[in-house]
Each structure stands twice: as structure tokens, then as C-alpha cells.
Amino acid sequence: MSAETHPFLLLAALAVGLTLLAGGGELLVRGALAVGRRLGLSPLLAGLVIVGFGTSTPELAVSLDAAARGADDLALANVVGSNAGNILLILGLCAVITPLTVTPLALRRDGWAMLGATGLLLALLGGGLMPWEGGLLLAALAGYLVVAWRSESRAATPEGALHAAEAAAVTPARRMATGVVLVVAGLALLVAGARLLVEGASGLAEAAGIPPAVIGLTVVAVGTSLPELAVSLTAALRGSGDVAVGNILGSNLFNALGVLGAAALVAPLQAAPRLLAVDQWVMLAAAAALVLFLYTGHRLGRREGAALLAAWLAWVAAMAVWP
């Protein structure tokens, strides 16, 4: 698809792509949980890897496809927009619907890890992401997983209990065979959805004269974050504030290190000027604000949630002034 394609077809591709991504991410997580449980995977790893990182598979699929097509702006903006939106939009929305009460001890390690991953990404992003830098991001992700596994396999920890609760928050398939089918179907939907989304978003940006980064920061980022919204909102409505926030921490960590690390291995990525001047700092400010909240308060109420939502809306509105 290109700018010459009818706008209706571009919008249809965008909408269908978002739908396939959301559905594919949901099927993949549910299927992988079923397979993991049948293979004896601990609730700790199920929550940490399958749920925490599995909800980021739409971001991974889109950024990999965009990197392979040379759509650098879309690949990077997808992650920056998702990470900022996960905190400002999703947690803001959850807190407005029902205040979130959290246990800072259970979220402390992952909170600092998420903030550190964001800082590392920003340190590397200035000159673009080269393949060796993508390898560095993936190595940092592997290091985090090793540290988390070792610390939580030795003794019961608040973090381990949180990840187990994340796994319990998602309803898996009941049978192993069904789980395998869901995993395969989920992967197929993710690949197809990513291709349609990237083609539709790139074509619309070209046809409307909108920078691809803006499309990536808004429509694409929100669409690929739908699995995170589903898990966090469900947890919030059940009164599990730790799970709602912990899911966002794990997703943002994987986006920064895993998604862009893998995308940079596919092809070098160059960041758009506005991404470096504005949007990466919005992502960092959102991450820092969440970590600060974890240390200064145990409750994210409706007032704080409204403030997060207002910040996200102001950021999106500012893109109209400087696209």
C-alpha cells in the first residue's frame, strides 16, 4: 500500500491490523500459559515472562516489521509511545475507574529495572540504534531475567508473589493441545496484523502528510498496548493494584530492551528529530513519575489518575502544534 491507495483501504488495513494484533496477543498469552503449566513452568516464570512480556508481543511484531521495511520512525515511535501511554493513559484510566493500592516492596526491583532500561535506551538512542546496541539491550534484558530468577528461586519474595499473581490474572486454555493451537494462531494473527498495521499507518502518514512518528506515537502505540490495557484493567477491577502496575512495569521493560533490541538487530534505526527532542523525555518523565509514586505513596487515586490522563492528552495535543 502507498499514498496512492484509497484512504478508506488504508484505514481498513489499520483497523484490521489493530484488531488482529489485539486478538493475537490475547491468544498467544493464554495459549502459552496453558503450555507452560502443562510443562511444569513455575507461576513465577509464567507471570514474569509469559504475561509480563507476552502482552508486549504486538509491539514486538510491529517494530520488527517496521524495521525490516525501513520504517525507522514507526519502529521507534511505537515503543516510545507505548511506554509513555502505558503509564499515562492505561494506569491513569485504571486509577480513574478504581483507585489502585500497591505494595511498594513488591514493585521496587521491577520499578528500578524499568527506569534503568528507559535510561539505557535514551543513552543509546541519540545517534540511532545500531545492531551492536540492539545486542546490548538484549543482553541487559537477559541479565535482568537471570537476576530475577536467581533471587526468587532461592526464597519466596514479594516480587515472586506478584509475578505469580500476574499469571493467575489471565485465564489460560484448559488443555495442552488447545494451548498449542492458541499459540500458533496467536503468532499468525500477530504477523498478519503487524504487516497490515505498518502498511496502513505508513500509507496514511504519506497520504495525509503526517510524519510517521506521530502515527506511531498515537494510533499504533495505543493499538499495540491493548493487551496491557486488558490485563491491567482486569486486575484493577479485581482490586489487584500490584498486578495492574506490575504488568505495566514488565511491559515497558521488555519494550525498551527486548523489542527495540531485536528491531535494531534487523536493521539500524534512526530516530526522528521530534522523538529525540520531546517524546523520549516524555517517556522518561512518565517512568520517573511512576517510580516516585511507588516510593512516596501506596495509592494511585482518581485525582492522580486524572492527572496522568491529562498529561497524556496534553502530549498528544502538542503533536498538532509540532508534528
Secondary structure by P-SEA (a helix, b strand, c coil): ccccccaaaaaaaaaaaaaaaaaaaaaaaaaaaaaaaaacccaaaaaacccccccaaaaaaaaaaaaaacaaaaaaaaaaaaaaaaaccaaaaaaaabbbbbcccccaaaaaaaaaaaaaaaaaccccccaaaaaaaaaaaaaaaaaaaaaaaacccaaaaaaaaaaaaccccccaaaaaaaaaaaaaaaaaaaaaaaaaaaaaaaaacccaaaaaacaaaaaaaaaaaaaaaaaaaacaaaaaaaaaaaaaaaaaccaaaaaaaabbbbbcccccccaaaaaaaaaaaaaaaacccccccaaaaaaaaaaaaaaaaaaaacc
